[in-house]
Every structure is written in C-alpha cells, then in structure tokens.
Amino acid sequence: MNREQKKTKKSHGKARGKWANKTEYLLVVAGNVVGLGNVWRFPYLCYKNGGGAFLVPYTILAVLCGLPLFLMETAIGQYTQEGAVTCWRKLCPLAQGIGYGQLIIILYGFSYIVIQAWALLYLIFSFSAQLPWTHCGNSWNTDNCVDLQHSQSNVTVGNFTNTTSAATEFWERRALSISGGIGELGSVRWDLALCLLACWTFCYFCIWKGVRSSGKVVYFTAVFPYVMLLVLLIRGVTLPGAWEGIKYYLYPDLKRVAVLEVWVEAGSQIFFSYSLASGILTVLGSYNEHNNNCYKDTFLLCLLNSGTSFVAGFVVFSVLGFMAERQGVPVDMVVDSGPGLAFIAYPQATALMPLPQFWTICFFLMLILLSVDTHFVNVECFITSVSDLFPEHFRRSGRSEIFVLLICIASYLTQLPLVSEGGIYVFQLIDLYAFTRTGTAIMAVSQCLAVGWIFGADRLYNIIEEMTGTRPCFYFKLCWKYCIPVLTTGSFIVYTLNYKQMEISAAYVYPYWAHVLGWVMSMSSILMVPLFAVVQICLGTGPLRQRLSVLCQPVEDQTGQNTKTGAVETDEGLKMLEVSEPEMS
C-alpha cells in the first residue's frame, strides 16, 4: 500500500497543498471578495443608478443569489479537492464545459490589474510637493480648468458647462491621455506600462510558491485596507456637506427601484464582488480541510463583503456631498459615474485634508492592496485549475514556478493595449461584456442545473452536513433549484431586450464593431458549456441514452457500478466453474 502511494505521489509530482491554517483561508477569500468591487465599482454603480435606489435590489439579490451560490461553490471545492474544471469530473462530467468557460472568464478578469497600475501612478505623483490634481498650472491643463481652491466659488464645475476640474483633467489628460475612441488606441503610455510591469512582478512573487506564499502575503494586504477605510470614513463624515451625499446614498428614489436596468446592474455587482460563477471560490475552497465549516464561513464572508461595500459607500458619498456643496450643484451632478470616480472624487477629498500627501499616499496604497489581493488570487486560481488538469506536467519540482512566470509575462504583453491612449475604452468593453453580465449569468444557471437537478441538491446537502456537521437551511435548496435559475435567466433576458450601446461618457458612443467584439468575448466563455457537452456525448460509446446516463453520474457512482458489475461477473464465473467440475471428473 505504501509503495503504491509513493508511486502515485512520484508520478504526480509534489503535493497539491493546503492552507496552513483557517485564518489564511479566511484572509485570502476576504482579500479576494473585498476589493475593487467594493471601493471602486459599488459606489459608482450606486451613483449611476440613483444612490439608495441601488441598495434595494442589491440587498435582495445578495440574499437570493449571492449567499446560496457562495455556499455551493465553496462546498464543491472543499468536497472534490479539485480546481474549476476537474471538480466537475467528480460531480457531473457532462458539465465540464462550465469549468472551461470559467477559466476564460478568469483570464478576462486579469485585465483589472490595470486599475492597480493607475493607482500606482497616482501613488508616485502623491510624493510631489504640490499634488498635480489640485491646481491648473500643469502642461496638460486647458484654459477651461478650474483648480481645487477656486471650485468653492460660484463657478459651476460639471460636464454641462465648459469648465472641468483640475482632478478631472489630470485623470483624462495626464494619467490616461484619452484618445478620441476605441479605434484610436494611439501609443502606449510608458509610465503606465512600467507601473503595469511592477504590478505583474509583485503578483508573481505573491503566488510563485502557490498557497504557501499567497497565504502569508494576505496577513498585510487584507488587513491594512480596512484600517485606511476606517480613517477615510471618519474624515469623510466630518466634512461640511457630507450628510447631503449620505442622504442621497441612503434614501432610495422609488421610481428608480422600478427600473429593471437597476436590478440588472445590482445582480452584476453581486456576481462581480462575490466572485461568483467564475470558479475562484471553488479553487479556494479546494485547499480547505475536508471537515472545514464552509457553511459558517459563507455567512461570515458574505456579510463582510456586503458590509464593506456599504461602508465604502459612506466614504464615497460623504466626499461627493462635500464636493457638491463646494461646487453649488446637486450630488448627482458632481462628477461622471465611471471607473474614474475613485480617481477624481477621492484625490480631491484627500487634498483637502491636513498633510494631503500623507493621506493621498495612504489612500492609493489601500487601493493598490485591494487590487493586489483580488488579482493574485485570480491568477493563482487559473494556474491551480490548469495544474489540476495536467498534474503530471505542472506539479513537478521547478515547473510550477516556470509556468507561473510564463503566465505573468504573456499576460503583461497582451495587456499593453490597456495602457495605451485608447486603453480605457478597451477596459470598459471588457468590464461590460467579458467578465460580468452574460458570461457569469449563463455559468450560474448551468451550475444550478448541474448541481441542483443532475447531481442533486439533497445530495449536496448531505455532503455539506457530512463535512460541517450542520445541515443547511431549506432556503438554499430552493434558491439553487428555482430562484437563481429564474432570476438570472430573467436578468439576462431583460438585459438583452433592453440592450443599448455603451457610452463611456455623454460625448462618446462605442462603434458597432466594438459591440460585436464584446459579444464575441461573452460568447467565448458561454459556448464552452454546450460545446464540451456535445463533444463528450459524441466521444462516448453505446446508445445516446446510455452516454447521457454515464456523463450525468458522479465518478463515485460510476466506480460503484463498475465494482458491483465486476462482483456479479465474478460470482457467475464461480458458478460456471462449480458446474463444470463434476463433468471434468
């Protein structure tokens, strides 16, 4: 027995690994789910969709979709001890296409490292004697620029006038040097390219030793952002006019609640910030001990995620209320909602504090660390899933480090267009089509059908009870089998029927070919589900019904059937021998 185990271990290379302790797991998952989706994306979606009106569908969908899917994916990983693709071989081989589709979604998710590069560029400028986004005396400023000191006058700063703030001009004309459209990528911004290189280098050294290295990094990267978020919250709510922004944030406009687009955006945010239907939670759960209480962890981590988003909303909207008072405009007219919200509103707020350089450095360091956690976890999950597919190749000594290095280099080179003059257009195209909405919606529905109806919701209940000692509430099974498929499919239909051309601002509309490219990115992950199902059916043997029966059965069921069949055949053989013995004598 020991010889067989040693032989198997030798053929598969080094062991897959486990979390050193429960704290590492919680910090890694918290660092992944609590990231840019909370501090960057959640506030700008609130701002875009009427403030408090967004909180109503967000809370409802977090309970009906976020919590149940989080438990499902974590439990699958912990039970199978496999990555995003190979876990389906043990649950429902027909559904392996879900895993391949999720790998593609993770690859698209790599593009969010560009936000980390933007924050690093701002961090470097934060060491200036005078912060460049507070005044208009820079080479990139225009005649329409209004600096931070003059913004408190009666001059209205907004997109509906001919003036722009110094912070907006720094973001658009210096940091990004935005071109005229996605068809004009222009040259690569080499300062951003160097920042991007630094980000990928740091990512490599965070994950090059697998969970052994990433589990240690999060002790700092997952905790420090909370300290800074608390400090910025205290400062934000004490600013004059802050409560006007908070009022806009908390009080919903009932007319906006009735808008289906707001519900679609809320569902998209739940999937994004919770890292649902991307295979990430499955991979992270696979490094747990078999008896880890993933049921309890689900409630804790989901509450932490949504709670952080809620608190981050106070930080952002208190600043927006302050800026609205200084500019003499309504809160919803302060600045464009978009990825630049954190790079316009926050820098202006920190510039108004005592020791502005210190607070600006702290803020952008926090933003970088939030991005670091999410990004290196995504890369680690992709590498783990591929390594689980080919353990004999990637789990040998030294090969894992080389594989990680090649992935980082290839990703950096392919992402150079994101730091070009038209990079922001490419980034928002990926953000809308590739990583959210359609792809994750189809993956979620497919997961629920495969687990809730084919593998069996009751069976997963029994597995969770066996692992944790606690049987989940009936509500989870109801969500897996009915609520999530219905709500997600309905959201997808509404999004498709109300589809309209994406705008980066009121002044620019994406061309038709860009939307076609976006749908190609979406379909590249979606088509993996039916494609691999059809391929496996075609490669099977026997009648179609028999092939489907085999592909819908977990591996342990097939093994049990084969063992049982073998035993029957052996018994029949023994009976034949017993009959033939008298004849021979």
Disulfide bonds with the S-S distance in Angstrom:
Cys136-Cys145 1.96
